[in-house]
Amino acid sequence: MDDIQRLILQGENDQVDFKQRVTQPDKIARTLVSFANTRGGTILIGVKDNGRVCGVDPEEEKHTLQLAASFYCDPPLALLYEEVELDGLTILKVIIPESRHKPHFAKVKEDDWRGYVRVKDTSVQTSKMVDKVLQAEEPAFEHIPLDRHEQAALDYLALNRRVTLRQYMKLANLSERRAYRILVKLVLHGYLRLHDKEKEEYYTLS
């Protein structure tokens, strides 16, 4: 089985995204930035969300991607392209390396630039504080030695399903700023998962 088929079978995750087509540079810029800010990733263009191959005209897609990477990402991103044939159809494989110049921002609208990170199979918008953490962190997305405050979050979650920022502040006796910074760091290093679709954000073990 070749590399492309294996990627498609695995489905979308924190390092792989499928796109049928790329038509809006502002939208794809968010995905590009989220990969660059996290561990890097691959976008397969010409593949539907369900993994079905539909094929594309690679030159057309490259034009939109270059526009997104150059003008809708700040700092701009360098992308790598590979054209792959599968069942007589062309898939454009776009590789976004993990960046050494984090954080990158995507242009949402005029004078509105926002940061994104990749969490599981989605691009999650970051806060200003997360952007500072990204700037301060080494660019490797990997498990790191934990101090007692960081370990306290994991110990709590070993016994409880979820933790909110307020709960963590209380159990670790930390200020809101410090507690939030630690939780975000644990998300970025793959220990925790952020759930931000609820009324109150919460965190679970990855």
GIZISUL-V428340 format. One record per residue. N is the residue number from 1. RES is the residue in three letters. PHI is phi as a letter, one per 30 degrees, with the letter a starting at -180 (NA if undefined). NEAR is the number of other C-alpha atoms within 12 Angstrom. D_CENTER is the distance of its C-alpha to the mean C-alpha in whole Angstrom. Layout:
BEGIN
N & RES & PHI & NEAR & D_CENTER
N & RES & PHI & NEAR & D_CENTER
END
This chain:
BEGIN
1 & MET & NA & 9 & 27
2 & ASP & d & 11 & 25
3 & ASP & e & 16 & 21
4 & ILE & d & 31 & 20
5 & GLN & d & 21 & 22
6 & ARG & d & 14 & 21
7 & LEU & d & 23 & 17
8 & ILE & d & 32 & 18
9 & LEU & d & 20 & 20
10 & GLN & d & 19 & 17
11 & GLY & i & 26 & 15
12 & GLU & d & 28 & 12
13 & ASN & a & 24 & 9
14 & ASP & d & 32 & 6
15 & GLN & b & 36 & 8
16 & VAL & b & 38 & 10
17 & ASP & b & 41 & 10
18 & PHE & c & 39 & 14
19 & LYS & b & 35 & 15
20 & GLN & d & 28 & 19
21 & ARG & b & 32 & 19
22 & VAL & c & 35 & 18
23 & THR & c & 21 & 20
24 & GLN & c & 22 & 18
25 & PRO & d & 29 & 17
26 & ASP & d & 31 & 16
27 & LYS & d & 28 & 14
28 & ILE & d & 38 & 12
29 & ALA & e & 43 & 12
30 & ARG & d & 37 & 9
31 & THR & d & 49 & 7
32 & LEU & e & 54 & 8
33 & VAL & d & 50 & 7
34 & SER & d & 47 & 4
35 & PHE & d & 47 & 5
36 & ALA & d & 44 & 8
37 & ASN & d & 51 & 7
38 & THR & c & 47 & 5
39 & ARG & c & 34 & 8
40 & GLY & i & 35 & 8
41 & GLY & a & 37 & 8
42 & THR & b & 37 & 11
43 & ILE & c & 45 & 12
44 & LEU & c & 45 & 15
45 & ILE & c & 44 & 17
46 & GLY & j & 35 & 20
47 & VAL & b & 34 & 19
48 & LYS & d & 23 & 19
49 & ASP & e & 24 & 17
50 & ASN & d & 17 & 20
51 & GLY & j & 26 & 20
52 & ARG & d & 22 & 23
53 & VAL & d & 29 & 23
54 & CYS & c & 25 & 25
55 & GLY & i & 29 & 24
56 & VAL & b & 29 & 24
57 & ASP & c & 22 & 26
58 & PRO & e & 28 & 24
59 & GLU & d & 19 & 25
60 & GLU & d & 17 & 25
61 & GLU & d & 32 & 21
62 & LYS & d & 29 & 21
63 & HIS & e & 21 & 23
64 & THR & d & 25 & 20
65 & LEU & d & 41 & 17
66 & GLN & d & 30 & 19
67 & LEU & d & 27 & 20
68 & ALA & d & 34 & 16
69 & ALA & d & 36 & 15
70 & SER & d & 27 & 19
71 & PHE & c & 26 & 19
72 & TYR & c & 35 & 16
73 & CYS & b & 40 & 14
74 & ASP & b & 32 & 16
75 & PRO & d & 27 & 16
76 & PRO & e & 27 & 16
77 & LEU & c & 38 & 15
78 & ALA & c & 27 & 16
79 & LEU & c & 32 & 16
80 & LEU & c & 21 & 18
81 & TYR & c & 24 & 19
82 & GLU & b & 22 & 21
83 & GLU & c & 25 & 23
84 & VAL & b & 26 & 24
85 & GLU & c & 24 & 27
86 & LEU & b & 24 & 27
87 & ASP & h & 13 & 30
88 & GLY & i & 11 & 31
89 & LEU & c & 19 & 28
90 & THR & c & 25 & 25
91 & ILE & c & 37 & 22
92 & LEU & c & 38 & 20
93 & LYS & c & 37 & 17
94 & VAL & c & 38 & 15
95 & ILE & c & 30 & 13
96 & ILE & c & 33 & 11
97 & PRO & d & 28 & 12
98 & GLU & d & 30 & 10
99 & SER & d & 33 & 12
100 & ARG & c & 23 & 15
101 & HIS & b & 25 & 15
102 & LYS & d & 36 & 12
103 & PRO & d & 39 & 12
104 & HIS & c & 39 & 11
105 & PHE & b & 41 & 12
106 & ALA & c & 41 & 12
107 & LYS & d & 32 & 16
108 & VAL & d & 25 & 16
109 & LYS & a & 17 & 20
110 & GLU & e & 11 & 23
111 & ASP & i & 11 & 22
112 & ASP & b & 14 & 19
113 & TRP & c & 27 & 16
114 & ARG & b & 34 & 13
115 & GLY & d & 40 & 10
116 & TYR & b & 38 & 6
117 & VAL & b & 48 & 4
118 & ARG & c & 38 & 1
119 & VAL & b & 38 & 5
120 & LYS & h & 27 & 8
121 & ASP & c & 24 & 8
122 & THR & b & 28 & 6
123 & SER & c & 34 & 5
124 & VAL & c & 31 & 7
125 & GLN & d & 30 & 9
126 & THR & c & 33 & 10
127 & SER & c & 21 & 14
128 & LYS & e & 20 & 16
129 & MET & d & 23 & 16
130 & VAL & d & 33 & 13
131 & ASP & e & 29 & 13
132 & LYS & d & 22 & 16
133 & VAL & d & 31 & 15
134 & LEU & e & 37 & 12
135 & GLN & d & 23 & 15
136 & ALA & d & 17 & 17
137 & GLU & d & 27 & 16
138 & GLU & d & 24 & 16
139 & PRO & d & 24 & 13
140 & ALA & d & 24 & 14
141 & PHE & c & 30 & 11
142 & GLU & a & 18 & 14
143 & HIS & d & 16 & 16
144 & ILE & b & 18 & 19
145 & PRO & d & 13 & 22
146 & LEU & c & 19 & 22
147 & ASP & d & 14 & 25
148 & ARG & d & 15 & 27
149 & HIS & d & 27 & 25
150 & GLU & d & 31 & 22
151 & GLN & d & 23 & 24
152 & ALA & e & 26 & 25
153 & ALA & d & 41 & 22
154 & LEU & d & 32 & 22
155 & ASP & d & 23 & 26
156 & TYR & d & 25 & 26
157 & LEU & d & 25 & 23
158 & ALA & d & 17 & 25
159 & LEU & c & 13 & 28
160 & ASN & b & 17 & 26
161 & ARG & d & 18 & 23
162 & ARG & b & 26 & 21
163 & VAL & b & 33 & 22
164 & THR & c & 31 & 21
165 & LEU & e & 31 & 21
166 & ARG & d & 23 & 25
167 & GLN & d & 26 & 26
168 & TYR & d & 34 & 24
169 & MET & e & 24 & 26
170 & LYS & d & 19 & 29
171 & LEU & d & 24 & 29
172 & ALA & c & 27 & 28
173 & ASN & h & 18 & 30
174 & LEU & b & 22 & 27
175 & SER & d & 18 & 27
176 & GLU & e & 20 & 24
177 & ARG & d & 20 & 23
178 & ARG & d & 23 & 23
179 & ALA & d & 28 & 22
180 & TYR & d & 34 & 19
181 & ARG & d & 30 & 18
182 & ILE & d & 35 & 18
183 & LEU & d & 43 & 16
184 & VAL & d & 38 & 13
185 & LYS & e & 38 & 14
186 & LEU & d & 37 & 14
187 & VAL & d & 37 & 11
188 & LEU & d & 40 & 9
189 & HIS & c & 33 & 12
190 & GLY & i & 28 & 11
191 & TYR & d & 30 & 15
192 & LEU & c & 33 & 14
193 & ARG & c & 33 & 12
194 & LEU & c & 36 & 12
195 & HIS & c & 26 & 14
196 & ASP & c & 20 & 14
197 & LYS & d & 11 & 16
198 & GLU & d & 10 & 19
199 & LYS & d & 8 & 22
200 & GLU & b & 15 & 21
201 & GLU & d & 20 & 18
202 & TYR & b & 28 & 18
203 & TYR & b & 34 & 17
204 & THR & b & 30 & 17
205 & LEU & d & 26 & 17
206 & SER & d & 22 & 14
END
